[in-house]
Amino acid sequence: MTQGNQQIVLAEIPQGKLSPEHFRAVEADRPVPQDGEVLVRILYVSLDAANRAWMQGATYRSALKAGDVMAGGALAEVVESRSPAFMAGDLVFADTGWQTYATLPARRLARLPRLDPLTHLLSVYGVAGLTAYFGLLECGRPKPGETVVVSAAAGSVGSIVGQIARLKGCRVVGIAGGAGKADLLTSELGFDAAVDYKVGDTRRALRAACPDGIDVYFDNVGGEIFEACLFNMANHGRIACCGAVSQYDGVAPKAGPRGVPGLIVTKRLRLRGFIVSDFDDQRAAALEQLTSWVESGQLKVREDVIDGLENLPAALVGLLAGENIGKRMVKVG
């Protein structure tokens, strides 16, 4: 009897907000690796706002279609290898999709070390930590004494960005939704101030929190919060454009903020978009520094782990609604 492979497929492309009904669970045969391929068992699936963006069209990867196994990166263990580069028991990161097993070409796998806890391989030592590190330090280029603002500050990337900025001697202001998250930023993660975008006028609150303007803004959300920060930037400010989660789920805004080109010129602002693979040649040095900060207790890691492959759809919907604190992932195996 062939061993089964549980999968979550994208049943239809959502036209509005994503819901669990846009997915369905199916069972297929467990795949068999061919020459040059590796069979892996998925342990933890990473959840990211970008999962939703992939449903809207081609980005830095191909667009998803109805009926596809839902795409997603995962921490996985090699079960069988038809490549000399890997052996059974190796831990890897790969774009496996939402399923219990996957076969992939060996060249598309990245070997990972075994450490405790394994979940750190998806959070602080994974895409989230590296995105925070490179986005802030390479794109934002903060200097000691400057004011750094980060949106989605209690999320997987933002919570690390703020802490790194503090380690670099900056004053840090986090933007988050809800009093609980705002309190966590200042009481546990070392932020100097927090703005709750669900209460009052965000632009005015930022002006009060950043009286001398924003030197570096790390943007995870786009939309109205991006606009509020843009109009509070200091001269020669830098904006690291990481994501636009406010525009991924639902109908995109018909128009953006007016007067932006003139503002960018008069304040001499620099905006830079990036993805983490832009800095692959610096990955080893970044991981060494992140490891040092974590092991010394200078960098706190927050994770949000949910059990069960079947809970992936609801977990992604919840992430888009801002339910999580820290890196959200789902334990599969």
N, C-alpha and C positions, 0 to 999 in steps of 0.2 A: 504494500500500500504506500502511495506517495504521501509524504508529510505535507500538511497544508501550510499556506502562507496567508495570513490575515492582512487585508489591505483596506485603506480608506481612500475612496476615489472621489473626485470632484464631480458630483452628479450633474450640476449645471453652473454656468457662469453667472454669478449674482449681478443683477442690474442695480440694486440698491445696497442696503446694508447686508453684510454677510450674516448667515444664521446656520445652525447645525443642520438644517434641512437641505442645505446646498451640498451636503456630502452623503455618501452611503457606504456601508461596510460590505465587503465582498470577501470571498475566499478563493484563492487560486492554488495551484500546485507550487510546492517549494521549488524555486529555480535551481538549475544545475549549471555550475560554472564550466565554461569552455576554456580552451588554451588561452593563457594570458589574463584570465579572469579570476575573481575571488568571490566566494560566497560568504556573506556576512550576516550575523544575527544582530538586529538593532536593539540597543540597550536603552538609549535616551534620545528622543527627538527634540531638536531645538525649535522653539517657536519665536518668530520674529514678525514685526509689522510688515516686512518685505514679502512675507508669504501672501498677504492680501494683494500687494501691488502686482505680483506675478499673474494674477487673474485678469488684469486690465490690459495686458498687451506685453510685447517684448520689452525687456529692460536690459540689464547686463546678462540676462539669460532668456531662453525662449519662453514665449507666453504659454500658459496652461490652457488646455482645451477640456471641454466636458468629456467625462469618461476617463481622463488621465488619473493615474495614481497621484494623489496630492504630493507635490514636491516639498522637500524639506531636508535640511542637513541633519545628521545624526552621529552620535557616538555609537560605534558598533564593534563587534568582536568577530574576528575571522573564524569561520567554521571549517572551510575547505579552500585550499589555494591551488590554482593551476598556474601559478607564477612563482618563480624563484625569489621574488622580492618580498613575499609575505609567507607566513606560516600560521597554522591553526593556533588560536590563542592571542594573536596580535590584536591590539586595540587600534582602531582607525577612526578618522573623521571622513565622512563622505556624504554626497547628495544622494541619499538612499530612497527618499520618499517615505510616505507614511505607510509602513508595512512591517511585518516581523522579520522577513528575510529579503535580501537583495543580492543580485550578482552584478558586479561592476568590473570594468577593466582595471587592472592593478595600477595603471598610470594615473587613475583618478582618485586614488586613496592617499591619505596622509597618515603615516604612522604616528601614534601618540604614546607617551609613556604611561605606565601604571602609577597612579598616585591616589592618595586618600584625602578628600573624597573625589571619586571619579567625576562628579558633576562639575567640578571646577574646570574640567577640560572643555566644557561647553559655555562656561560663564567667563570668569576672569582670565583664563588661559585660552579661551576660544575667540570666536568672532566678536563677541561683546567687548571683552577686555581689550583686544587689539584695535577695534574700531574706536573705542574711547581714547586709547593711547595715541594712535596716529592722528586721529581727527583733531584732538586738542593740541598735541605738541608739534605736529608737522604742518597742519593747516591753520590752527589758531595762533600758534607761536606766542603763548602768554609770557609776560615778563613779571618778575616779582613786584608786588604792589599794585598790579592792574586788577580791574574788576572783570570777572568771568561770570557769565550767565549761561545756564544750561536748562533747556526745556526737557519735559518728561524726565525730570531729575531723579525720580524714585524708581525709574525703570532699569533695565539691564545695562544699557550703555551710560545713561545719564548719571546713575549713582556712582559709577567709576570715574567718569569725567570730573565731577565735582571734587572727588577726593584727590585725584591727581593734581588738579589745579591748586588745591590747598597745599599739597606737598611741594609745589613749585613756588609757594609764597604769595599766592594770589588771594584776593578777597572774592568769595564765591557766593552767588545767589542762585538758588534753584527755583524753577517753576514746576509746580505739580498740582494735581487736582485733589482737593480735600484736605481738611485740617489734619487728619492723621498722617498723611504723607508729608505735609509741610513740617509737622513737628518732628517726624523721623529724620528729615534732612538735617535739622539743626541740633537735635538732641543726640543722635547716634552717628551720623555720617560726617559731622564736622563742618557743615555749611554755615556760613556767616549769617545768612538770611534766606527766607523762603517766601515765595509769592504763590498764593492759592488762586489759580485762574478761574475757579468756580465762584469766587466771591468778589464783587465789586469790579472796578475798572482796572484791567491788567496793565494798561499803558501808564496810568497814574500810579499804580502800586510799584511798578518798575522804576518810575522816576523817583519815587521816595526811597526805594531801596538802593538806587544807583545815582546819587545826586551829581556825580561827576561824569555820568554816562557809562556806557558799556564798552569796554575795550575789546573783549572777545565774547562772541555769542556762539554757542554750540547748539545748532538747530536740529532737533529730532522730529519736529511736528509740522512745520510750515504754517500756512493759514494765518489766522488772526494773531496768534502768539508771535509768529515770525514778524508780522507787521508791527506789533507793539514793540518788539525789541529793535527792529530796524530804525524806528523813529526815536529811539533812546540811545543810539550808538554815539560814542565819542569820536572825535576826529581821528582818522587813521585806524579805525576799528577793523577787526577781522571777524568774518562769519564763516564757520565751518558748517557746510550744508551736508548733513548726514542722512536725513530722512524727512518725509512729509506725511506722517501717519494720519494727520487730520484730513488729508485729501485721498487716502487710500480706500476708505470704507464709506461708500455712499456717492452722492452726486457731487462732482467737483464744482468749485465756485466758478461763476461766470466771468469774474474779473478779479485781478489782483490789486494790491495797493497802488494808488496813483501817486505820481510824483517821485517814484523810486529812482529813475535814472538821474534826475537832478540831485537827489539826496546823496546818491553814491558818489557823484562827482564833487559836490561841495564839501562833503565830509571825508573824501578820499578813502572810501571804504574798499575792503577787499573781500570778495565772496569766493569760496572755493568748494566745489562739490568733490566727493571722493568715495571710493569703495575700498575696503580693507586690503584687497589684493594689489592695489597700487603700490603697496609698501612691502611686498613679499621679501625683498632683499634685506629688509631690516627686522624681520620677524624674530630671529633668534635673540637679538639684542633686546628687543621689546619684552619678550617672554622672560628673559633673565631679570630685567628690572621689575616687572610685575611680580615675579616670584619673590624677589627680595622684599618688596613692600608688603606682600601678603604674609610671608613668614615672620616678618618683624612686627606684625600687627598694625602697621601704618595704613594699610588698605583693608577695609572690611568688605566681605563678600556677602551679598544678599541673593538668595536663590528661592525660587517658587516651583517646587516639584509636584506634579500631579501624576497619579498612578493610572495606567490603563490606556492602551491604544485606542479603545472606543471613546475615550474622553478628549481626544485631540480636537475634534471640531469645536466643542464647547470651550475648550481651553484657548483656542485661537480667537474665538469671538470675544471671550473675556479679556484677553490681552488687548485687543483693539479698543475695548471699552475702558481700559486702564485699571483692570482689577489687580494686576500683579505689582509686587514690590520686588525689584531685582529681576534676575534672569528667570524667565518661565520656560520650563521644559516638561516633557511627559516621559515617564518611565515605562518602557515597553517590555523589556526582558529582564 
